């Protein structure tokens, strides 16, 4: 992966999160801490059928051990544990942890003339996993970036697109 200086400035900028909790999310926080034996998530988001638990890097692997148990207990919801990161590129990799990402580029959408982050996957089926059924997962990720992620330079969030690169 080769980046231009402008892409580096975008991909390596610092991020922070807007944290607002509903009562349901507060209950999920306590549930998560109980299931993981004392690990409290830094941030929780419920978007449609997805429940995102953002945890510190050093708590990620120990909380992943309890993921299957939580998925069985909370049926009908897709539970995802994400490493909370403070740079854009690392956060992008956190949203797609088990997939082979071939390249990440900043591109201009010809139709809207806006910048977007294109994530290229090596295999077509991995692109499908990244997008989710009916595009639900990538829409949820884009919603998180639009509503809950604050960029260091106060720029408008970029759309994320998943593509297949042969």
N, C-alpha and C positions, 0 to 999 in steps of 0.2 A: 504494500500500500504506500503510494507516494502522494504527499499532500503539498499544495501550494501554501505560501505563507498566510494568505487570506483564509484558507480552509483550516489551518492550524489555529488561527485566532478564534474561529468559531467552535471548532471541535474541542479545544482545550480550555474554553472559558469556564469560569467557576459558576456553580449553580447553588441555589438554595430552594427550599420547599415552603409553600404556604401550608401551614398546619391548622386545620379546623377539624374538630371531631364532633360527630353526631353521637347521640346516646348509644346507638347500635355499634358504632365504631369503638366507643369506650368499653362496651361489653366484649367486643372482639379482642381488644387489647388485653383485658384480664384473662380471657379464654386462652389466648396465645401464650401468655406468661405461665399460665397453669400447665398447658400442654408441653411447653418446652422447658419446664422446670426452672423458671425464673428469668427467662430472656424476654425483655420488653421491647416491642418494636418501636422504632423511632417515628414511624409514620404509618398510617393505615388509610387505605382508600377502598371504597366499595363503589364499583362502576358496573352497572347492569348485573350480569351473573359473576363478575370477577371480584375477588377480594385480594387486594395487594397488601402484603405485609412487607414494609421496608425495614431491614435490620442492619445493624453495624456489620462491617466486613468480618470482624473476628467472631461474630455470632452466627454467621451465615450457614456454615456447614453443620454446626450442632443443631440449629433449628430445622435444617433440611431433613434431618433424621426423623422428625415428627410429622412431616408433610403428608404422608400417606394416611396416617391415623386421623389427621384433621380433615382430609378430604372425605374419608368415610363417614365421619361424624356430621359434617356440614354438607349434606347431599344437595344437589341442585345448584351448587356454587363451585366455581373454579378458583381454587386457592393457589396463589402464586407468592413465593417469597423472593424478594429482590434485595440485592446488596445496595444500600444507600451510598451513593457516590457524590463527590462534589465537582467532578468535571463531566462535561457532556459526553465525550467519547466513552468513558468508563461506564456511565449510566446506560448508554445505548447497549453496550455489551452485557450489562446486567439484565436488561429486559429480554435478551435472547441468549441465555447462558449455555445451553446444550447444543447450539446450532453452529454449523461451520460458516462463519461470515468470511467471504472472500475479499470484500472491499467496502469502504464507506466513502462516499463522495458528497460534496455539496454541489448541487446542480440547479439550473434555472428551469422552471416549468414554462414551456413555450406558450401554453394557453393562458395562464394567469400572470406570467412574468414575475413570479415570486420564487424565492430560493426554497429548496427542499433538500432534505438529507436522504440520499439513496443508499440503502443497505443492500449489497449484492450478496446473494447466497450461492454457494457452489452447486447445490443440488436443488432441483425443482421442488421435490417433496418437502425440503426444509423451508423453502420460501412459503409453501402452503401452511406449514406449522406456524411460521412467524406471523402470517396474516390471520390465522384462525378461521374457524367456520364462519362463512359469510362475511369475512373481514372484521369480525367482532374484536379480536385481540388488538390488531393494529389501530383500530378506531379508539379503543380504550387507551392505548399508549399515547396516541396523538392528543386525546382529551386531557390526559395527565400533563403532558407538556404544555398544552394551551392554558389550563386553569391552575395548575399547582406548582409548576416549576418556574422559578424566577432566575433569569439570566443576569450575570454580573454587569453586562453592559446595557441592560434594559432594552435589548432589542426584542422584536417580536419573535415568538417561537416559530421555528421552522416545521413544516410538515415532514413526516417520516414516511418514506415509501420503501416497500420491500420488492426487490427485483431479482431476477435470475440471470446469472452471467455464465455463458458457456465458455 
